[in-house]
Amino acid sequence: MRAILFSAMLAGLFAAPAHAQNTPAGPSDAAAALTGPWEISNADHDQVCNVTLKADAGPGGLKLEFNRADCAAKFPPLKDVTAWNLVGDNTVKLTDARGRVLYEFSEVENGMYESLKAGQPLTFLQSAAAAANVVRTTEQMTGDWGVVRGSGDPVCTFTLLNKPTAVAGDLQVQVKPGCDPGIARFAATAWQMDKSELLVKNARGQIWKFGENGGIWQRIPEGPDAITLVKK
C-alpha cells in the first residue's frame, strides 16, 4: 500500500512540470504594455502597414494581426510573419513559424523602433499614438533651424517662414549668410509639410526630405552626408 502511494506521489510531482510546459506563458508586463495598434513604415513613410500586437500567446510567441496580402506587397518578409516577441525591454522581433527572425526592431525613442537587417531597407515600427503625433503644424515649424552635417555644430541656418511662394502649398525659406558652401549650393527657397515629413525645396525642383526623430529632423534617405535640422 505504501509503495502504491509513493508511486502516485512521484507521478504527481513529474506530471505537474509537464502540464506547466504545455500551458502557454502570458506576456510580461513590458510586452503587455506594447499591445495595441502599431504601424510599420519605410523611411519615406510612403509605404505603411497597420499591425495590431496582441497579448494572446501562440506558436513561437505572441499573436499579431495585419492585412497579410496588402502588407506583404509593401514589406515582403511580412508574408511569413506569425508571431512577435519582446526581447529585453527595447527589442521587438517578428518571427516566422520556424522561429526565424524576419524583423528585429530596436527602440530609438519612446514609441518608435527601427530595423536594419542585411538585405532589407531601413524599416520603422511605431505606435499608432506616436504616428498620430508626428504631424506638425506650420506654427510649430516656422523659425530658425540649424543645419547640422554629421555630429558637429550647425553649419548653416534655415529660416522657415509662414509666407506663401508663387507655388501653391509652398512657404518661403531664407538661408542666412555664412552658410556652409555645400549646403548653400542647394539654395533652399521653399518648404512645406507632407503628412509627417518636412520638404525643403530649391528653384531647380530638387527636394530634401526630413523625418522627425526625437525632436531632430533627419534627412531621408540619409545619403553620404548625414544632414539634420535642429530648431533654435
C-alpha atoms as one frame of an Amber mdcrd trajectory, in Angstrom:
protein
   0.000   0.000   0.000   2.794   2.416   0.937   4.569   1.587  -2.318   1.426
   2.436  -4.286   1.016   5.810  -2.508   4.700   6.647  -3.015   4.415   5.847
  -6.736   1.335   8.081  -7.013   3.164  10.949  -5.315   6.109  10.619  -7.720
   3.743  10.582 -10.677   2.116  13.779  -9.449   5.437  15.518  -8.999   6.591
  14.713 -12.527   3.198  15.396 -14.095   2.987  18.975 -12.788   6.010  20.333
 -14.716   4.836  18.553 -17.867   1.447  20.244 -17.562   3.101  23.611 -16.965
   5.205  23.186 -20.108   2.061  22.686 -22.176   0.479  25.915 -20.894   1.457
  28.943 -22.996   3.073  31.657 -20.923   1.369  35.042 -20.895   3.177  38.217
 -21.892   5.457  40.052 -19.497   4.288  43.393 -18.151   6.614  45.153 -20.608
   5.234  43.180 -23.555   1.646  43.703 -22.408   2.289  47.460 -22.428   3.071
  47.259 -26.164  -0.160  45.554 -27.185  -2.458  47.553 -29.433  -2.305  49.287
 -32.823   1.064  49.965 -34.473   2.302  50.784 -37.941   5.252  49.517 -39.958
   6.642  52.003 -42.473   9.611  52.677 -44.710  11.963  55.643 -44.319   9.983
  57.760 -46.778   6.731  56.879 -44.988   5.031  56.263 -48.342   4.560  52.567
 -47.547   2.609  51.795 -44.359   1.272  48.558 -42.856  -1.097  48.719 -39.880
  -0.441  45.981 -37.306  -2.156  45.046 -34.046   0.122  43.440 -31.445  -1.900
  41.006 -29.327  -1.374  39.691 -25.802  -2.537  36.182 -26.753   0.165  33.519
 -26.740   0.580  31.458 -29.874   3.180  29.256 -31.559   6.568  30.920 -31.283
   5.466  33.967 -29.326   2.560  36.393 -29.168  -0.057  36.808 -31.854  -0.414
  39.761 -34.191  -2.971  40.801 -36.797  -2.470  42.617 -40.099  -3.666  42.537
 -43.708  -1.176  39.943 -44.921  -1.697  40.398 -48.660  -1.555  44.194 -48.574
   1.355  44.395 -46.116   3.417  41.701 -47.848   3.168  43.670 -51.094   4.833
  46.601 -49.318   7.131  44.633 -46.988   7.739  41.144 -48.477   9.112  39.471
 -45.290   5.752  40.078 -43.597   4.142  37.347 -45.672   5.787  34.774 -43.374
   5.476  36.575 -40.015   3.390  34.629 -37.492   4.429  35.995 -34.067   6.062
  38.819 -32.188   8.243  38.846 -29.075   9.763  41.485 -26.822  13.406  40.740
 -26.035  14.702  42.648 -23.046  12.944  45.984 -22.719  13.642  47.541 -26.104
  13.787  44.973 -28.931  10.722  43.742 -30.805  11.254  40.689 -33.009   8.861
  39.464 -35.703   9.338  35.765 -36.437   8.005  33.093 -38.776   6.558  29.666
 -37.909  10.072  28.186 -37.632  11.283  30.893 -35.255  13.409  32.737 -37.804
  13.718  36.456 -37.074  12.416  38.405 -40.077  12.473  41.841 -38.454  14.373
  42.986 -35.363  13.217  46.411 -34.235  15.316  48.304 -31.692  13.826  51.204
 -29.760  15.218  54.592 -30.775  12.727  56.709 -28.809   9.512  56.190 -26.890
   7.012  54.525 -29.225   9.466  54.314 -32.167  11.574  51.325 -33.244  13.749
  50.717 -36.296  15.062  47.613 -38.050  18.016  47.451 -40.442  18.730  43.819
 -41.266  21.120  42.793 -44.017  19.335  42.823 -47.357  16.441  44.934 -46.061
  15.833  48.690 -46.250  15.525  50.704 -43.053  12.089  49.902 -41.624  10.245
  51.552 -38.742   7.735  50.286 -36.191   5.837  52.944 -34.264   2.749  53.000
 -32.132  -0.386  54.463 -33.669  -0.327  57.158 -30.980   3.255  58.123 -31.839
   2.438  58.171 -35.553  -0.533  60.464 -34.961   1.658  62.916 -33.055   4.273
  63.146 -35.814   2.321  65.623 -37.958   3.411  69.167 -37.090   1.593  72.430
 -37.679   3.001  75.338 -39.669   3.266  77.349 -36.462   5.390  74.623 -34.846
   7.785  74.529 -37.785   8.346  78.219 -38.538  11.503  79.857 -37.190  15.262
  79.335 -37.319  16.670  75.840 -37.846  20.320  74.924 -37.526  21.576  72.694
 -40.338  23.984  70.084 -38.965  26.259  67.863 -41.039  27.274  64.702 -39.217
  27.533  65.154 -35.458  29.159  68.588 -35.370  27.855  72.099 -34.807  25.362
  73.781 -37.166  26.992  74.890 -40.429  24.039  76.881 -41.717  20.711  78.356
 -40.626  17.425  77.972 -42.487  14.570  80.271 -41.509  11.207  78.690 -42.296
   8.691  81.471 -42.875   4.905  81.375 -42.862   4.799  83.279 -46.155   3.496
  81.646 -49.324   5.514  81.417 -52.525   4.115  81.505 -56.054   3.692  77.706
 -55.886   0.527  76.544 -54.124   1.279  74.941 -50.765   4.896  76.121 -50.594
   6.167  78.537 -47.949   9.331  80.631 -48.088  12.779  79.661 -46.781  15.554
  82.135 -46.064  19.172  80.963 -45.923  21.170  83.118 -43.521  24.625  84.432
 -44.514  27.721  82.420 -43.615  26.244  79.105 -44.711  28.470  76.088 -45.410
  29.220  76.065 -49.182  27.866  72.537 -49.634  24.541  73.463 -48.041  24.490
  76.872 -49.756  24.762  75.198 -53.196  21.401  73.543 -52.616  19.958  77.081
 -52.383  16.769  76.326 -50.473  13.862  78.581 -51.392  10.695  76.870 -50.127
   9.314  74.380 -47.633   6.105  72.540 -46.832   4.836  69.695 -44.647   3.796
  66.499 -46.408   1.992  64.470 -43.713   4.797  63.688 -41.241   7.666  64.843
 -43.466   9.299  68.219 -43.909  10.133  69.017 -47.539  12.770  71.656 -48.297
  12.942  72.683 -51.966  15.034  74.792 -54.303  14.253  76.640 -57.540  15.653
  73.731 -59.598  12.920  71.382 -58.383  15.211  69.415 -56.054  13.752  68.310
 -52.718  15.323  67.357 -49.405  13.023  65.238 -47.224  13.315  65.201 -43.446
  11.671  62.911 -40.892  11.449  63.618 -37.170  13.358  61.502 -34.681  13.219
  62.676 -31.076  12.841  66.349 -31.969  15.651  66.237 -34.547  14.746  66.158
 -38.236  16.923  63.739 -40.205  17.293  63.812 -43.965  15.808  60.707 -45.605
  17.309  58.808 -47.221  20.419  59.774 -45.315  22.885  59.663 -48.218  26.664
  60.131 -47.857  26.204  63.274 -45.746  24.057  62.868 -42.613  22.171  66.178
 -42.591  19.832  67.088 -39.742  17.773  70.117 -38.772  17.628  71.296 -35.155
  15.196  74.007 -34.024  16.941  77.033 -32.497
